[in-house]
Amino acid sequence: MKKIVMALAALLVGQTASAALSANSSWEEIFAAKGPYVIHAPVVYMGRAIDYTFVCRDGDSLRTKAPVDVVVNDSTLGDGPTKFKTVETLILSTPINYVHKEDFCDASYNKVVCTPMTYTGTYPMTVNVKVGRKLNKGREVFLFNKSYTVPNCDNASVN
């Protein structure tokens, strides 16, 4: 009986704590809450997609708050499981005002025609982030939106 009462008390405390998390909560409180909470932030492209909450401003660039693993596919040919290998660990960065060049290729009418494309833009320093809560069986419920401003790297902490 004592175990059941303790379990119910723990459940109520957990629900009270989760009910307290709202758009008025600080980002420190949201990052610390973890557990069933999920943060869906836009991404910055640095050779791969990096979550806005994991970047900081370093002058005219955005960079990761900490080094990230550079991983390659290390699978041998065959039916075995895919294996990955970390080849290095780097701090990634990109200019805030970016220019991205790539070839756009169209493979129609039995020939491939590629056209060089240039994309330019500016990463915003404040973005809208969605916060949700995990439910059972992989489901999730949306809780709120919150504005997030990219911190300067000299006072950025890793979440």
DOLOFI-419089 format. One record per atom (N, C-alpha, C, CB): atom name; x, y, z; residue in three letters. Coordinates in pm, whole numbers, plus 50000, padded with zeros to 5 digits. Glycine has a CB too. Example, Ala and Ser with C-alpha at 12.3 -4.5 7.8 and 13.67 -1.06 7.14 Angstrom:
2
PT  atome     xx     yy     zz  residu
PT      N  51319  49431  50780     Ala
PT     CA  51230  49550  50780     Ala
PT      C  51320  49670  50780     Ala
PT     CB  51131  49553  50905     Ala
PT      N  51285  49775  50708     Ser
PT     CA  51367  49894  50714     Ser
PT      C  51290  50003  50787     Ser
PT     CB  51408  49940  50572     Ser
***
This chain:
159
PT  atome     xx     yy     zz  residu
PT      N  50082  49881  50000     Met
PT     CA  50000  50000  50000     Met
PT      C  50087  50126  50000     Met
PT     CB  49906  50000  50120     Met
PT      N  50195  50120  50080     Lys
PT     CA  50285  50235  50089     Lys
PT      C  50348  50263  49952     Lys
PT     CB  50394  50211  50196     Lys
PT      N  50383  50157  49878     Lys
PT     CA  50444  50173  49745     Lys
PT      C  50344  50239  49648     Lys
PT     CB  50490  50036  49689     Lys
PT      N  50219  50201  49657     Ile
PT     CA  50117  50258  49569     Ile
PT      C  50099  50407  49599     Ile
PT     CB  49983  50183  49586     Ile
PT      N  50094  50443  49727     Val
PT     CA  50079  50583  49765     Val
PT      C  50200  50664  49716     Val
PT     CB  50064  50598  49918     Val
PT      N  50321  50608  49733     Met
PT     CA  50443  50677  49688     Met
PT      C  50443  50693  49536     Met
PT     CB  50569  50598  49733     Met
PT      N  50399  50590  49464     Ala
PT     CA  50393  50596  49318     Ala
PT      C  50294  50704  49273     Ala
PT     CB  50353  50459  49260     Ala
PT      N  50178  50709  49338     Leu
PT     CA  50079  50811  49304     Leu
PT      C  50131  50951  49335     Leu
PT     CB  49948  50786  49379     Leu
PT      N  50200  50966  49447     Ala
PT     CA  50258  51096  49483     Ala
PT      C  50361  51138  49380     Ala
PT     CB  50322  51090  49623     Ala
PT      N  50446  51045  49336     Ala
PT     CA  50547  51075  49235     Ala
PT      C  50481  51115  49104     Ala
PT     CB  50640  50955  49213     Ala
PT      N  50375  51046  49069     Leu
PT     CA  50301  51078  48946     Leu
PT      C  50241  51218  48954     Leu
PT     CB  50190  50974  48922     Leu
PT      N  50182  51253  49065     Leu
PT     CA  50123  51386  49081     Leu
PT      C  50230  51495  49079     Leu
PT     CB  50045  51393  49211     Leu
PT      N  50343  51470  49143     Val
PT     CA  50452  51568  49140     Val
PT      C  50502  51585  48998     Val
PT     CB  50568  51525  49233     Val
PT      N  50516  51475  48925     Gly
PT     CA  50561  51483  48786     Gly
PT      C  50463  51560  48700     Gly
PT     CB  50580  51345  48729     Gly
PT      N  50333  51538  48719     Gln
PT     CA  50233  51609  48640     Gln
PT      C  50232  51756  48678     Gln
PT     CB  50095  51548  48660     Gln
PT      N  50251  51789  48804     Thr
PT     CA  50254  51929  48846     Thr
PT      C  50374  51999  48784     Thr
PT     CB  50260  51939  49000     Thr
PT      N  50489  51931  48783     Ala
PT     CA  50609  51991  48724     Ala
PT      C  50590  52012  48575     Ala
PT     CB  50733  51903  48750     Ala
PT      N  50529  51915  48506     Ser
PT     CA  50512  51930  48362     Ser
PT      C  50408  52036  48331     Ser
PT     CB  50471  51797  48300     Ser
PT      N  50309  52054  48418     Ala
PT     CA  50208  52156  48394     Ala
PT      C  50269  52294  48409     Ala
PT     CB  50091  52139  48491     Ala
PT      N  50376  52306  48487     Ala
PT     CA  50439  52434  48509     Ala
PT      C  50521  52480  48389     Ala
PT     CB  50528  52428  48631     Ala
PT      N  50560  52387  48301     Leu
PT     CA  50638  52423  48184     Leu
PT      C  50546  52487  48081     Leu
PT     CB  50710  52297  48125     Leu
PT      N  50577  52612  48042     Ser
PT     CA  50492  52684  47948     Ser
PT      C  50578  52779  47866     Ser
PT     CB  50379  52762  48023     Ser
PT      N  50512  52854  47780     Ala
PT     CA  50584  52953  47700     Ala
PT      C  50648  53060  47787     Ala
PT     CB  50490  53019  47599     Ala
PT      N  50603  53074  47911     Asn
PT     CA  50663  53169  48005     Asn
PT      C  50788  53113  48074     Asn
PT     CB  50562  53210  48109     Asn
PT      N  50812  52983  48059     Ser
PT     CA  50931  52922  48119     Ser
PT      C  51055  52973  48047     Ser
PT     CB  50924  52766  48112     Ser
PT      N  51166  52982  48120     Ser
PT     CA  51291  53024  48057     Ser
PT      C  51346  52909  47973     Ser
PT     CB  51396  53068  48165     Ser
PT      N  51435  52942  47880     Trp
PT     CA  51496  52837  47800     Trp
PT      C  51579  52744  47888     Trp
PT     CB  51585  52898  47689     Trp
PT      N  51638  52794  47993     Glu
PT     CA  51714  52710  48086     Glu
PT      C  51622  52605  48149     Glu
PT     CB  51782  52796  48196     Glu
PT      N  51502  52647  48189     Glu
PT     CA  51406  52552  48247     Glu
PT      C  51361  52450  48143     Glu
PT     CB  51284  52628  48303     Glu
PT      N  51337  52495  48021     Ile
PT     CA  51292  52404  47915     Ile
PT      C  51400  52303  47881     Ile
PT     CB  51253  52483  47788     Ile
PT      N  51525  52349  47865     Phe
PT     CA  51635  52257  47834     Phe
PT      C  51658  52159  47949     Phe
PT     CB  51764  52335  47805     Phe
PT      N  51643  52203  48072     Ala
PT     CA  51665  52117  48188     Ala
PT      C  51553  52015  48205     Ala
PT     CB  51676  52202  48315     Ala
PT      N  51433  52046  48158     Ala
PT     CA  51317  51958  48178     Ala
PT      C  51336  51824  48106     Ala
PT     CB  51190  52026  48128     Ala
PT      N  51391  51825  47987     Lys
PT     CA  51413  51705  47905     Lys
PT      C  51301  51604  47922     Lys
PT     CB  51547  51639  47942     Lys
PT      N  51336  51479  47957     Gly
PT     CA  51235  51376  47979     Gly
PT      C  51136  51366  47866     Gly
PT     CB  51161  51403  48106     Gly
PT      N  51011  51391  47895     Pro
PT     CA  50910  51373  47790     Pro
PT      C  50900  51491  47693     Pro
PT     CB  50776  51348  47853     Pro
PT      N  50979  51596  47715     Tyr
PT     CA  50966  51716  47632     Tyr
PT      C  51053  51706  47508     Tyr
PT     CB  51004  51840  47712     Tyr
PT      N  51000  51762  47399     Val
PT     CA  51069  51761  47271     Val
PT      C  51073  51902  47217     Val
PT     CB  51001  51664  47170     Val
PT      N  51190  51943  47170     Ile
PT     CA  51208  52076  47113     Ile
PT      C  51226  52061  46962     Ile
PT     CB  51330  52152  47178     Ile
PT      N  51141  52130  46886     His
PT     CA  51148  52126  46739     His
PT      C  51190  52265  46691     His
PT     CB  51011  52083  46676     His
PT      N  51320  52283  46671     Ala
PT     CA  51373  52411  46626     Ala
PT      C  51408  52403  46479     Ala
PT     CB  51496  52452  46709     Ala
PT      N  51406  52517  46409     Pro
PT     CA  51456  52519  46273     Pro
PT      C  51604  52481  46273     Pro
PT     CB  51434  52660  46208     Pro
PT      N  51660  52462  46155     Val
PT     CA  51799  52420  46146     Val
PT      C  51882  52517  46063     Val
PT     CB  51808  52281  46087     Val
PT      N  52012  52511  46088     Val
PT     CA  52111  52585  46012     Val
PT      C  52189  52481  45934     Val
PT     CB  52206  52673  46106     Val
PT      N  52218  52508  45806     Tyr
PT     CA  52291  52411  45726     Tyr
PT      C  52441  52440  45733     Tyr
PT     CB  52243  52415  45579     Tyr
PT      N  52516  52342  45784     Met
PT     CA  52662  52352  45798     Met
PT      C  52725  52227  45738     Met
PT     CB  52705  52371  45948     Met
PT      N  52684  52193  45616     Gly
PT     CA  52725  52066  45558     Gly
PT      C  52627  51958  45597     Gly
PT     CB  52867  52028  45603     Gly
PT      N  52553  51983  45702     Arg
PT     CA  52440  51902  45748     Arg
PT      C  52353  51991  45836     Arg
PT     CB  52488  51774  45826     Arg
PT      N  52236  51946  45865     Ala
PT     CA  52142  52026  45943     Ala
PT      C  52181  52026  46091     Ala
PT     CB  51998  51973  45926     Ala
PT      N  52193  52146  46148     Ile
PT     CA  52224  52163  46290     Ile
PT      C  52112  52244  46353     Ile
PT     CB  52365  52233  46311     Ile
PT      N  52057  52195  46461     Asp
PT     CA  51948  52259  46534     Asp
PT      C  51991  52399  46582     Asp
PT     CB  51905  52172  46654     Asp
PT      N  51902  52496  46566     Tyr
PT     CA  51931  52633  46611     Tyr
PT      C  51972  52641  46758     Tyr
PT     CB  51810  52722  46588     Tyr
PT      N  51919  52551  46841     Thr
PT     CA  51952  52556  46983     Thr
PT      C  52092  52504  47011     Thr
PT     CB  51851  52477  47062     Thr
PT      N  52162  52454  46909     Phe
PT     CA  52299  52403  46926     Phe
PT      C  52401  52492  46854     Phe
PT     CB  52309  52260  46873     Phe
PT      N  52360  52615  46814     Val
PT     CA  52454  52706  46749     Val
PT      C  52465  52835  46829     Val
PT     CB  52410  52737  46604     Val
PT      N  52575  52906  46806     Cys
PT     CA  52595  53036  46868     Cys
PT      C  52654  53129  46763     Cys
PT     CB  52689  53025  46993     Cys
PT      N  52646  53259  46793     Arg
PT     CA  52696  53360  46699     Arg
PT      C  52842  53392  46731     Arg
PT     CB  52610  53489  46704     Arg
PT      N  52925  53385  46628     Asp
PT     CA  53068  53414  46641     Asp
PT      C  53101  53518  46534     Asp
PT     CB  53157  53282  46625     Asp
PT      N  53080  53646  46566     Gly
PT     CA  53101  53752  46468     Gly
PT      C  52998  53745  46357     Gly
PT     CB  53241  53744  46410     Gly
PT      N  53046  53728  46234     Asp
PT     CA  52958  53720  46117     Asp
PT      C  52920  53576  46081     Asp
PT     CB  53025  53785  45998     Asp
PT      N  52947  53483  46173     Ser
PT     CA  52920  53342  46147     Ser
PT      C  52838  53281  46258     Ser
PT     CB  53050  53264  46130     Ser
PT      N  52777  53167  46226     Leu
PT     CA  52715  53081  46326     Leu
PT      C  52804  52958  46335     Leu
PT     CB  52565  53043  46289     Leu
PT      N  52823  52906  46456     Arg
PT     CA  52902  52783  46472     Arg
PT      C  52837  52695  46577     Arg
PT     CB  53049  52816  46510     Arg
PT      N  52875  52569  46577     Thr
PT     CA  52822  52478  46678     Thr
PT      C  52880  52515  46814     Thr
PT     CB  52854  52330  46642     Thr
PT      N  52800  52495  46919     Lys
PT     CA  52844  52528  47055     Lys
PT      C  52953  52433  47105     Lys
PT     CB  52726  52526  47150     Lys
PT      N  52961  52317  47045     Ala
PT     CA  53060  52216  47083     Ala
PT      C  53097  52137  46957     Ala
PT     CB  53004  52121  47197     Ala
PT      N  53208  52066  46962     Pro
PT     CA  53244  51983  46846     Pro
PT      C  53139  51876  46820     Pro
PT     CB  53381  51918  46868     Pro
PT      N  53122  51842  46692     Val
PT     CA  53030  51736  46651     Val
PT      C  53108  51630  46576     Val
PT     CB  52914  51792  46564     Val
PT      N  53060  51508  46581     Asp
PT     CA  53127  51398  46511     Asp
PT      C  53098  51405  46362     Asp
PT     CB  53082  51263  46567     Asp
PT      N  53202  51383  46281     Val
PT     CA  53186  51366  46137     Val
PT      C  53186  51216  46115     Val
PT     CB  53300  51440  46054     Val
PT      N  53074  51164  46065     Val
PT     CA  53052  51021  46056     Val
PT      C  53040  50979  45910     Val
PT     CB  52927  50979  46135     Val
PT      N  53099  50864  45876     Val
PT     CA  53087  50809  45740     Val
PT      C  53029  50668  45750     Val
PT     CB  53224  50807  45667     Val
PT      N  52969  50624  45641     Asn
PT     CA  52916  50489  45633     Asn
PT      C  53035  50394  45619     Asn
PT     CB  52817  50472  45512     Asn
PT      N  53048  50299  45711     Asp
PT     CA  53161  50206  45713     Asp
PT      C  53114  50063  45687     Asp
PT     CB  53234  50215  45847     Asp
PT      N  53003  50048  45618     Ser
PT     CA  52947  49915  45592     Ser
PT      C  53023  49848  45479     Ser
PT     CB  52798  49923  45559     Ser
PT      N  53038  49720  45493     Thr
PT     CA  53093  49642  45383     Thr
PT      C  52978  49601  45294     Thr
PT     CB  53174  49518  45435     Thr
PT      N  53009  49566  45171     Leu
PT     CA  52902  49521  45082     Leu
PT      C  52840  49394  45138     Leu
PT     CB  52956  49497  44938     Leu
PT      N  52713  49381  45124     Gly
PT     CA  52645  49262  45175     Gly
PT      C  52515  49299  45242     Gly
PT     CB  52733  49186  45271     Gly
PT      N  52458  49200  45308     Asp
PT     CA  52328  49217  45370     Asp
PT      C  52335  49255  45518     Asp
PT     CB  52249  49091  45356     Asp
PT      N  52453  49279  45569     Gly
PT     CA  52467  49310  45711     Gly
PT      C  52410  49446  45745     Gly
PT     CB  52612  49304  45751     Gly
PT      N  52405  49475  45874     Pro
PT     CA  52352  49606  45917     Pro
PT      C  52445  49720  45878     Pro
PT     CB  52329  49607  46069     Pro
PT      N  52388  49838  45862     Thr
PT     CA  52467  49955  45829     Thr
PT      C  52553  49992  45949     Thr
PT     CB  52376  50075  45788     Thr
PT      N  52679  50019  45923     Lys
PT     CA  52771  50057  46029     Lys
PT      C  52827  50194  45998     Lys
PT     CB  52886  49952  46045     Lys
PT      N  52845  50273  46102     Phe
PT     CA  52898  50407  46085     Phe
PT      C  53027  50422  46163     Phe
PT     CB  52795  50513  46129     Phe
PT      N  53113  50508  46114     Lys
PT     CA  53244  50528  46177     Lys
PT      C  53269  50677  46191     Lys
PT     CB  53357  50461  46094     Lys
PT      N  53309  50721  46310     Thr
PT     CA  53346  50861  46332     Thr
PT      C  53487  50881  46280     Thr
PT     CB  53336  50900  46482     Thr
PT      N  53503  50975  46186     Val
PT     CA  53635  50999  46128     Val
PT      C  53704  51120  46189     Val
PT     CB  53624  51016  45979     Val
PT      N  53627  51214  46241     Glu
PT     CA  53685  51330  46310     Glu
PT      C  53577  51402  46388     Glu
PT     CB  53754  51425  46210     Glu
PT      N  53621  51491  46474     Thr
PT     CA  53530  51573  46553     Thr
PT      C  53565  51719  46527     Thr
PT     CB  53538  51537  46706     Thr
PT      N  53466  51797  46484     Leu
PT     CA  53491  51936  46443     Leu
PT      C  53386  52031  46499     Leu
PT     CB  53494  51946  46291     Leu
PT      N  53424  52157  46510     Ile
PT     CA  53326  52263  46530     Ile
PT      C  53289  52311  46390     Ile
PT     CB  53383  52383  46622     Ile
PT      N  53161  52301  46357     Leu
PT     CA  53114  52341  46225     Leu
PT      C  53071  52487  46228     Leu
PT     CB  52996  52252  46179     Leu
PT      N  53080  52555  46113     Ser
PT     CA  53036  52694  46106     Ser
PT      C  52986  52727  45966     Ser
PT     CB  53151  52789  46144     Ser
PT      N  52914  52839  45958     Thr
PT     CA  52863  52890  45832     Thr
PT      C  52843  53040  45846     Thr
PT     CB  52730  52819  45791     Thr
PT      N  52860  53115  45737     Pro
PT     CA  52833  53259  45747     Pro
PT      C  52684  53286  45772     Pro
PT     CB  52878  53330  45618     Pro
PT      N  52656  53391  45848     Ile
PT     CA  52516  53431  45870     Ile
PT      C  52454  53472  45736     Ile
PT     CB  52506  53547  45973     Ile
PT      N  52528  53548  45657     Asn
PT     CA  52486  53583  45521     Asn
PT      C  52553  53483  45428     Asn
PT     CB  52525  53733  45482     Asn
PT      N  52478  53384  45382     Tyr
PT     CA  52537  53272  45311     Tyr
PT      C  52513  53278  45160     Tyr
PT     CB  52482  53142  45365     Tyr
PT      N  52602  53211  45087     Val
PT     CA  52588  53186  44944     Val
PT      C  52613  53037  44927     Val
PT     CB  52688  53275  44857     Val
PT      N  52513  52966  44876     His
PT     CA  52524  52821  44858     His
PT      C  52510  52791  44709     His
PT     CB  52415  52744  44941     His
PT      N  52609  52722  44653     Lys
PT     CA  52607  52689  44511     Lys
PT      C  52592  52539  44494     Lys
PT     CB  52735  52740  44439     Lys
PT      N  52509  52500  44398     Glu
PT     CA  52493  52359  44363     Glu
PT      C  52440  52349  44222     Glu
PT     CB  52399  52287  44463     Glu
PT      N  52454  52230  44165     Asp
PT     CA  52401  52206  44031     Asp
PT      C  52263  52144  44042     Asp
PT     CB  52497  52114  43950     Asp
PT      N  52167  52202  43969     Phe
PT     CA  52033  52146  43960     Phe
PT      C  52029  52067  43830     Phe
PT     CB  51922  52258  43965     Phe
PT      N  52008  51935  43842     Cys
PT     CA  52012  51850  43723     Cys
PT      C  51874  51794  43691     Cys
PT     CB  52113  51736  43742     Cys
PT      N  51839  51798  43564     Asp
PT     CA  51712  51745  43514     Asp
PT      C  51744  51630  43420     Asp
PT     CB  51628  51856  43442     Asp
PT      N  51694  51513  43453     Ala
PT     CA  51721  51395  43372     Ala
PT      C  51594  51355  43298     Ala
PT     CB  51773  51277  43459     Ala
PT      N  51560  51431  43198     Ser
PT     CA  51442  51398  43120     Ser
PT      C  51480  51389  42972     Ser
PT     CB  51330  51502  43141     Ser
PT      N  51396  51323  42896     Tyr
PT     CA  51416  51307  42753     Tyr
PT      C  51551  51241  42722     Tyr
PT     CB  51407  51442  42683     Tyr
PT      N  51590  51142  42802     Asn
PT     CA  51710  51061  42780     Asn
PT      C  51840  51139  42783     Asn
PT     CB  51699  50992  42650     Asn
PT      N  51840  51253  42847     Lys
PT     CA  51966  51325  42866     Lys
PT      C  51960  51401  42999     Lys
PT     CB  51994  51424  42747     Lys
PT      N  52077  51430  43052     Val
PT     CA  52085  51501  43179     Val
PT      C  52137  51642  43150     Val
PT     CB  52179  51426  43280     Val
PT      N  52060  51740  43193     Val
PT     CA  52099  51880  43176     Val
PT      C  52114  51939  43316     Val
PT     CB  51993  51960  43090     Val
PT      N  52233  51990  43346     Cys
PT     CA  52259  52049  43477     Cys
PT      C  52275  52200  43464     Cys
PT     CB  52383  51987  43542     Cys
PT      N  52214  52271  43554     Thr
PT     CA  52221  52416  43558     Thr
PT      C  52277  52459  43693     Thr
PT     CB  52081  52480  43533     Thr
PT      N  52382  52542  43693     Pro
PT     CA  52433  52588  43823     Pro
PT      C  52332  52683  43889     Pro
PT     CB  52571  52660  43805     Pro
PT      N  52311  52660  44019     Met
PT     CA  52218  52742  44095     Met
PT      C  52293  52804  44212     Met
PT     CB  52095  52658  44144     Met
PT      N  52259  52928  44243     Thr
PT     CA  52317  52996  44358     Thr
PT      C  52204  53041  44449     Thr
PT     CB  52406  53116  44314     Thr
PT      N  52212  53001  44575     Tyr
PT     CA  52113  53040  44675     Tyr
PT      C  52181  53134  44774     Tyr
PT     CB  52052  52916  44748     Tyr
PT      N  52120  53247  44799     Thr
PT     CA  52175  53340  44897     Thr
PT      C  52068  53368  45002     Thr
PT     CB  52223  53473  44830     Thr
PT      N  52113  53403  45120     Gly
PT     CA  52017  53432  45225     Gly
PT      C  52087  53475  45352     Gly
PT     CB  51930  53311  45252     Gly
PT      N  52008  53499  45453     Thr
PT     CA  52058  53539  45585     Thr
PT      C  51986  53457  45690     Thr
PT     CB  52039  53692  45609     Thr
PT      N  52062  53391  45776     Tyr
PT     CA  52001  53318  45886     Tyr
PT      C  51950  53419  45989     Tyr
PT     CB  52102  53219  45951     Tyr
PT      N  51823  53408  46030     Pro
PT     CA  51773  53499  46133     Pro
PT      C  51835  53466  46269     Pro
PT     CB  51618  53491  46142     Pro
PT      N  51851  53566  46351     Met
PT     CA  51909  53545  46484     Met
PT      C  51803  53509  46588     Met
PT     CB  51986  53669  46528     Met
PT      N  51675  53530  46554     Thr
PT     CA  51565  53490  46641     Thr
PT      C  51469  53405  46559     Thr
PT     CB  51492  53615  46703     Thr
PT      N  51434  53288  46611     Val
PT     CA  51346  53195  46541     Val
PT      C  51234  53150  46634     Val
PT     CB  51426  53073  46488     Val
PT      N  51130  53094  46575     Asn
PT     CA  51018  53040  46650     Asn
PT      C  51042  52890  46669     Asn
PT     CB  50883  53067  46576     Asn
PT      N  51036  52844  46793     Val
PT     CA  51062  52703  46826     Val
PT      C  50936  52641  46885     Val
PT     CB  51181  52690  46925     Val
PT      N  50906  52520  46842     Lys
PT     CA  50790  52447  46894     Lys
PT      C  50836  52353  47004     Lys
PT     CB  50717  52369  46780     Lys
PT      N  50759  52348  47111     Val
PT     CA  50787  52258  47222     Val
PT      C  50669  52163  47236     Val
PT     CB  50814  52336  47356     Val
PT      N  50700  52035  47245     Gly
PT     CA  50596  51934  47258     Gly
PT      C  50627  51840  47373     Gly
PT     CB  50580  51856  47128     Gly
PT      N  50537  51746  47394     Arg
PT     CA  50554  51646  47500     Arg
PT      C  50527  51510  47441     Arg
PT     CB  50460  51675  47622     Arg
PT      N  50617  51416  47468     Lys
PT     CA  50600  51279  47421     Lys
PT      C  50489  51211  47500     Lys
PT     CB  50731  51200  47433     Lys
PT      N  50410  51135  47428     Leu
PT     CA  50307  51052  47489     Leu
PT      C  50347  50906  47468     Leu
PT     CB  50164  51082  47429     Leu
PT      N  50261  50814  47507     Asn
PT     CA  50294  50674  47486     Asn
PT      C  50281  50636  47338     Asn
PT     CB  50203  50585  47572     Asn
PT      N  50341  50527  47302     Lys
PT     CA  50336  50471  47166     Lys
PT      C  50387  50567  47060     Lys
PT     CB  50194  50431  47132     Lys
PT      N  50487  50649  47095     Gly
PT     CA  50551  50736  46997     Gly
PT      C  50473  50860  46958     Gly
PT     CB  50579  50659  46877     Gly
PT      N  50360  50881  47019     Arg
PT     CA  50281  51000  46987     Arg
PT      C  50337  51120  47060     Arg
PT     CB  50133  50979  47022     Arg
PT      N  50296  51236  47013     Glu
PT     CA  50344  51361  47072     Glu
PT      C  50233  51464  47066     Glu
PT     CB  50471  51413  46999     Glu
PT      N  50230  51552  47166     Val
PT     CA  50131  51659  47168     Val
PT      C  50206  51793  47169     Val
PT     CB  50035  51646  47292     Val
PT      N  50157  51886  47089     Phe
PT     CA  50214  52021  47083     Phe
PT      C  50176  52096  47211     Phe
PT     CB  50164  52097  46957     Phe
PT      N  50274  52165  47272     Leu
PT     CA  50245  52243  47393     Leu
PT      C  50241  52392  47365     Leu
PT     CB  50349  52213  47499     Leu
PT      N  50349  52446  47306     Phe
PT     CA  50355  52590  47283     Phe
PT      C  50469  52625  47188     Phe
PT     CB  50372  52664  47416     Phe
PT      N  50464  52747  47136     Asn
PT     CA  50573  52808  47059     Asn
PT      C  50647  52904  47149     Asn
PT     CB  50519  52881  46931     Asn
PT      N  50777  52919  47125     Lys
PT     CA  50856  53013  47204     Lys
PT      C  50965  53070  47115     Lys
PT     CB  50916  52945  47330     Lys
PT      N  50990  53198  47129     Ser
PT     CA  51094  53266  47054     Ser
PT      C  51232  53229  47111     Ser
PT     CB  51073  53420  47058     Ser
PT      N  51328  53200  47023     Tyr
PT     CA  51464  53165  47066     Tyr
PT      C  51562  53256  46992     Tyr
PT     CB  51495  53013  47038     Tyr
PT      N  51649  53321  47067     Thr
PT     CA  51751  53407  47008     Thr
PT      C  51887  53340  47022     Thr
PT     CB  51751  53548  47075     Thr
PT      N  51961  53334  46913     Val
PT     CA  52093  53271  46912     Val
PT      C  52186  53350  47004     Val
PT     CB  52152  53264  46767     Val
PT      N  52250  53282  47100     Pro
PT     CA  52341  53353  47191     Pro
PT      C  52477  53378  47126     Pro
PT     CB  52359  53273  47321     Pro
PT      N  52552  53473  47179     Asn
PT     CA  52691  53492  47136     Asn
PT      C  52772  53374  47188     Asn
PT     CB  52751  53629  47188     Asn
PT      N  52874  53335  47115     Cys
PT     CA  52952  53217  47153     Cys
PT      C  53026  53235  47285     Cys
PT     CB  53051  53184  47044     Cys
PT      N  53063  53357  47319     Asp
PT     CA  53138  53376  47444     Asp
PT      C  53053  53352  47568     Asp
PT     CB  53195  53515  47449     Asp
PT      N  52920  53352  47556     Asn
PT     CA  52837  53321  47672     Asn
PT      C  52731  53215  47640     Asn
PT     CB  52769  53449  47724     Asn
PT      N  52765  53124  47547     Ala
PT     CA  52672  53018  47510     Ala
PT      C  52708  52892  47587     Ala
PT     CB  52676  52992  47357     Ala
PT      N  52606  52824  47636     Ser
PT     CA  52629  52695  47703     Ser
PT      C  52567  52585  47618     Ser
PT     CB  52569  52695  47848     Ser
PT      N  52623  52466  47629     Val
PT     CA  52571  52352  47556     Val
PT      C  52449  52301  47631     Val
PT     CB  52678  52239  47538     Val
PT      N  52338  52282  47560     Asn
PT     CA  52212  52237  47622     Asn
PT      C  52219  52090  47658     Asn
PT     CB  52093  52263  47528     Asn
***
